[in-house]
């Protein structure tokens, strides 16, 4: 069996540029949530809670994202139900 290393090596620069894969919901989070919660969930701007210390489960976070509360706006008319689930799942990965 003959391997074509030059062909394989030609892909390496593209793989290096690609960066780490994004998780479902990450782009939605960055667009809609990061300004107050921060990229890592810890910013706390405008009274936003630290998502890394939140005791809300997926159900509670879904309610918060959908309905809003206090200074947090409702995203019910901005995000689809599937997008809400994606951003909630992503928020649960923040540590």
C-alpha positions in Angstrom: 0.0 0.0 0.0 1.4 3.4 -1.0 0.6 6.5 1.0 0.7 9.9 -0.5 2.2 12.0 2.3 2.5 15.2 0.2 -1.3 15.2 -0.3 -1.9 14.6 3.4 0.6 17.3 4.3 -1.2 19.8 2.0 -4.3 19.6 4.3 -2.4 20.5 7.5 -2.5 24.3 7.0 -6.3 24.1 6.5 -6.7 22.0 9.7 -4.6 24.5 11.7 -6.7 27.4 10.5 -10.0 25.7 11.3 -9.5 26.0 15.1 -11.4 24.1 17.7 -14.8 22.8 16.6 -17.7 24.9 17.8 -20.4 23.3 19.9 -24.1 23.5 18.8 -25.4 26.6 20.5 -22.1 28.3 20.9 -22.6 30.8 18.0 -26.1 31.6 19.3 -24.7 32.1 22.8 -21.9 34.4 21.5 -24.4 36.5 19.5 -27.1 36.8 22.1 -25.7 36.1 25.6 -22.0 36.8 25.8 -22.5 40.6 26.0 -23.8 40.2 29.5 -22.8 36.8 30.6 -19.4 36.9 28.9 -17.7 34.4 26.6 -17.0 32.1 29.6 -20.3 32.7 31.4 -18.7 34.7 34.2 -18.9 38.4 33.1 -22.0 39.4 35.1 -22.6 42.7 33.2 -26.0 44.4 33.9 -26.6 42.0 36.8 -26.3 38.9 34.7 -25.7 35.7 36.7 -22.5 33.8 36.6 -23.6 30.8 34.5 -20.7 28.7 35.8 -22.2 28.9 39.3 -25.9 28.7 38.4 -27.9 26.0 40.0 -30.6 26.1 37.2 -31.0 22.9 35.3 -31.9 22.7 31.6 -35.6 23.2 32.4 -34.9 26.4 34.4 -32.5 27.8 31.9 -35.0 27.1 29.1 -37.6 29.1 30.9 -35.2 32.0 31.6 -34.0 32.1 28.0 -37.6 31.9 26.6 -39.4 34.2 29.1 -36.6 36.4 30.5 -36.7 37.8 34.0 -35.6 41.0 35.6 -33.1 42.7 33.3 -32.7 39.6 31.1 -34.9 39.9 28.0 -37.1 37.2 26.6 -35.7 35.5 23.5 -39.0 33.8 22.7 -39.5 35.8 19.5 -35.8 35.9 18.7 -34.8 32.2 18.8 -36.6 29.1 17.6 -37.3 26.4 20.2 -34.5 24.4 18.7 -32.1 27.3 19.1 -33.2 27.8 22.7 -32.4 24.2 23.4 -29.0 24.5 21.7 -28.0 27.6 23.7 -29.2 26.1 26.9 -27.2 22.9 26.3 -24.1 25.0 25.5 -24.6 27.2 28.6 -24.5 24.0 30.7 -21.0 23.2 29.4 -19.6 26.5 30.8 -17.3 25.8 33.8 
